[in-house]
Amino acid sequence: MRRILIDSRAYGMSGIGRYIEFLIRHIRSHTEIEYTVLAYKDHLEELREDLTSRGVHIISSELRAYSLQEVFAGVREFRDLAKRYDLIHFTHTNAPCIIPKNSILTIHDIIPLRLPYRFPAKCYLYLFLAYNIRRCRHITTVSAFTQADVTSLFRSAGQKTTTVYTRFRSMLQQHADYQVPAEIKDFFEAKRCFLYVGNRKTHKNLSFTIKIFDTLMAEYPDLHFVLAGNRFEEDDPVDQALSRATHTDRFLALTAVNDDLLSWLYTHSYALVLFSLYEGFGMPPIEAAAVGTPSLVSDKTSLPEIVDSELCVVPVDSPESTLDHIRKLLDDEDHYKKIQQHLLKRAEFFLNYDSIAELERLYRYYS
């Protein structure tokens, strides 16, 4: 029996946290593989009962994800763990600066290396990947785009990288007793609301998105826009862009969004937009599609791959073309339905994609 350790210390965080949540909630120990989940100490009790019911062991770590302690003290902790397990799966690049050789590393994106970023972070990520890509046994990426991006920058990754998509399994089931806040319900009433879901980082291109919709609001009196995502500072560029908008009262910014509310937002929105400049995968269009809400996405990085149709893809380098794509979605009911039907099929693909089986094939081969 192979003993596999899954590093889940980033459970509960946005983005990567959703990937980890799906993974650890769908693994099950069996005759060939015995799983252990490494959780951050604060999540130990939350996860214990569910994991143990599926024969999955759980151990705790005091190494907080994305901390200096993780980078340096983590070398020794994971070196000791590597002696007890056949294989360690690092679920993201938040890992010690030197990972054990008996490891699989999942890379979601290399945003700091491709976009303007703080030099220390850029330098560290490059050195980390350059060294540990050679050191680990295998790499998985979450999209074909990310695989191509990584292998174009690191030659040593070329022969040891596999794309394993995230199998979409909606965990956004609204509880029957959940009450949507009245002010949010009122905002949606008798209006066509577009939705953005994600954080407020610069590469999400939200200042551009706000400007585009502010322009369109002069043409469409019923057009409203909701931003649902975490902010990282008090007065960020998104707040500044909203303050400059002409139709400020037709934008709603929500920063504390639980799964109940997110499920409601997806279901009641006219469409979702994601005009990001870089996405390693991009889950929101698939989550929206699963409830019948169409999306428009940028023509950048992995997003065309994820939606798999030119109908949904917007060339965001051209503001006028972006405006025309949104106008067509608003004015052409047949076009709206075509996108809706295509993305429902795309959501079905990710619903049926067996990422656990793909990962277990790699676990068996490299352990």
N, C-alpha and C positions, 0 to 999 in steps of 0.2 A: 504494500500500500504506500502510495506517495503522500508525503506530508507537505501541504501547500500553505504558506502564510500570505495573507492579503493585507497590505498596508492600507488601513482605512482611517487614518488619523484626520483626514480632511472631510470626513463625513459631516454633513450639516452645513457645509459652505455652499455658496451659490455656484452654479456651473459644475465644477468637478465633484461637488457634493452629491449632485443628482446622479452622476455616473456611478459613484461609489454606492449610493443607496440602492440603485437597481442591482448592482453586482452582488452585494452581500445579502440582499433579500431574496435572491433566486438561486444561490448556491446551496448544495445539499451534499453532505458527506456520504460516500457510498463505498463499495468494496475496493475500488481502485484509488480513490482520492479521499484523504482526510483533511478537511479544511480547518484553518484557524484564522480568525480575524484579529488584527491588531488595531485596537480602538484607542482614541485619546481618552484619558481617564474620566473626563466629564460625561462621556457617552456610554460608559461601560454598562451601567444598570439599564439604560434605555434599550440597549440592543440585546442584552443577555438572554431574556426569555425566548424571543423569536429565533435567535441563532441556535440555541441549544435544542430547541424543538426539532431542528433539522440536522442534528448531529454535528453542528459547527461549534468548535471551541472558540472562546474569546479571551484575549489577554489585553492588558492595558499598558499604555505608555504615557510618560509625562512629557514627551517631546511634542510641543505644539507645532502644527503645520505652519510652514513659512516663517520659522524662527531661526535665529542664529544657533540656538541650542541644537535644533534638528540638524543643521549643516555640519556641526563639528562633533558634539557629543553623540550624535546619531551614528557616527562611524563605528564606535565601539559597541553600542547597543545592537545594531544590526549585524555586526560581525559575530557577536555571540549568538544571536538568533539564527544566523545562517548555519551554525553547527547543529541546530536542532531540527531544521526543516530542509527538505529536498530542494525547494524552490521558493523564492520570495517574489511576489508580484508588487512592484511599486506602481501605484495607480496614477501617478502624476510625477512631474519633475520636482516636486517638493520632497526632497530626499537628502540623505547625507551626501557630502561632497565626494565620498568614495563609497560606492554601493558594493555589496558582496558579488562575487562572480556568479554565484548560482541565483541569478535574478532575471526577471523579465521586467522591462520598463515600458510603461504606457506614456506616449507623448501626445497630448491633446492639441498643442499648438506651439509655435516658436515666435509668438508675437514680439517679445522684447528684441529679437534678432532681426525682425523684418520692419518694424515701425519705430519712429523716434521714441526713445526710451532713456531712462537714466543710465549713464554709462556703467556704474558698478553692477547693476542688474544685468545689463547686456553682456558685460565681460564675464560675470560669474556663470550665466547660463551657457555661454559658448564653451567655456572651459569645462563645466560640468558635463555637458553633452559630448564634447569631443573625447573626454577621458572615459566616461561611463558607457558610451555607445560601444566602444571597443571592449570594455570590460564585461558587460552583461552578456547573457546567453542569447537573448532575443529582445526585439522591440515590437510593440504593437502601436498602431496609430488609429485614430477614431474616424478617419476619412482617407480616401485615396489622395485627396489634395494634400493633407498633412504628411502622408507618406512621401509623396513626391517632393514636398518642400524640405523635409528632413534629409532625404537622400541626396538632394541637390547640393546641400550645404555640408553634409558629412558623408564622405565616400564610404567610410567603414560601415555605414548603416545599410548600404545597398543590398547586401546579401542576407541580412538578418532582420528584415522588417516586414510585418504583415498588417494589413488593414483589418480591423475587427470593429464593425459598426456597433453602436449602442442599440440594443434591441429596445424599442420604445414600448413601455408598459405604463400607461397613464396611472399615476398615483394621485391624480387630481380629482378625486371623487368627493364631491361636496357632501358634507354631513347633512342629514335631513333637518337637524335643528339649527343649522347655521343661518344667521340673519345678516343679510347684506346691509351695511350702513345706509341709512336713508339718503344721505347726501350723494352717495355714489349711484344709487338707483335713480335719483332725480336727475343726475347728470346725463344718464343714458336715455331717459324717457323721450320717445319720439325723435330720436336723433340717430345719425349714422356716425358711430364712434369707431375710429381706428385705434389700434392698440400697439404699443411697443412693450416687450417684456425683456428684461435683462438689466445688467448694471449700467452705471453712467460713465464708464471709462471712455477716454477720448476716441478710441478706435471704433466705438459704437456709432459714431457719426451723428450724434443726436442734435447738435447745433444746426447741421444741415437739414435734418428731418423736421425740426421745429420750424425753420424758415420756409421750407416747402409747403407744409400744411398751413402755416399762417397766410401764405399767398393764396392758397386754394380756398380758405375760409371766406375770402372776399367774394368768391363765385358761388359757394354752396352754403347757404344759411344754416343748414342742418348738420354741417360737418363739425365734428368734435374729435378731440385726440386725448388719449390716456397713456401716460408713461408709468409703467409699473417696474420699479427697480431700485436697488440700493444706491444711496449716495455715499461717497467716501470723505466728503468734507462739507462744512456748513453751507458755504455759498459757492457752489461749483459752477463750471461753465454752462451746465444745463439750466440752472436757476437764472443765470445771467441771460441766456438766450430767451428764456420764457419772459423775463422782465422787459425785453426789447420787442416782444411780439405785439402786433396791433390788436389781436383778438385774444388777449390773455385769459379772459373768462371762459374761453372754449377749450382750454387745456387743463387737464387734471393730472397732477403729479402725485403718485402714491409710492411711498418708500417702505411701508410695512405691509407686505402682501403675503398672507399665508396661503396654503394650498386651497382652502375653501374659497377664498376670494379670487384667487387666480383661476380656478375652475369656472367661476361665475363670469369673470371678465372674458375669458376665451369664448364662452358660450354666447354672450350677449354682444360681442363686438361685431362690427360690420366686416372688418378685415384686420389682419395683423401686418405690420411692416417691420422689416429688419434691414436697414440700409448700412449695415456694418461694413467696415473696411477690412476686417479680418475675423474669420470664425474658423476654429478648428473643426467644428461640427455644426452647431446651430440647432438646438432642440426646439425653440418656440414655434417655428413653422409647422413642425410635425405635431406638436401638442395641440396647436390650433386646428390643424387639419382633422385631427381625430374627432373633433366635435362639429365639423362641417364649416369651419371658418377659414376662408382663403387667405393667402399671404402674397405680398410682394417683397422680394428680397433683392439685395444688391448683386451686381455681377462680379463680386470679389470673392476670391479664395474658395472655400468649400461650399458656399451657399448654392450656386447653380447645380452642383453635384447632389446636394441634399433634396432640393425640390424637383430636379430632373425634368424641367420644362422651361422653354424660353418664354412661355406665357407669363411666368411668375417673376422673371428676372428683369431688373431695372438697371440701366447704365447710369450709375449715380455720379459719374464724372460730368454728366450733362444735366443741369437743373431743368432745362426745358423738356428734355426727354422724360425725366422723372415725373414732372408735372403731367405730361401727356399719358403716361402709364396709369397714374392714379385717376385721372379724368375718365379714362376708358373703363376702369373698374367701377367708377361711380355711375357712368352713363349707359353702359352696355350690359344689360342683364344677361344676355347669352354668354358674353365673355366672362362675367362673374361666375356663372354656373360651370363653364368649362374649367376654370381654375379650381373651383370648389371640387368638382368631380375628379380631376386629375390628382389633387392633393389628398383626397380620401383614399385613392389607390396607393399613393406613396406612403401614407400613414399605415396602411395595411401591410406594405412591404416591411416596414420597421417593426410592426407588431409581430410579424411572423419570423423575423430574422433571429436565429438562435445564437446569440453571442456567447451564451454560456457553453454551448457545445464547441464553438470555435476556440474559446479560451481553454477548455479542458483538453482539446486536441494538442494545443501548444504546451499546456502544463505536463501532459504525459510525455511528450517528445523531449522536452528540455529539462525534465527533473531526473 
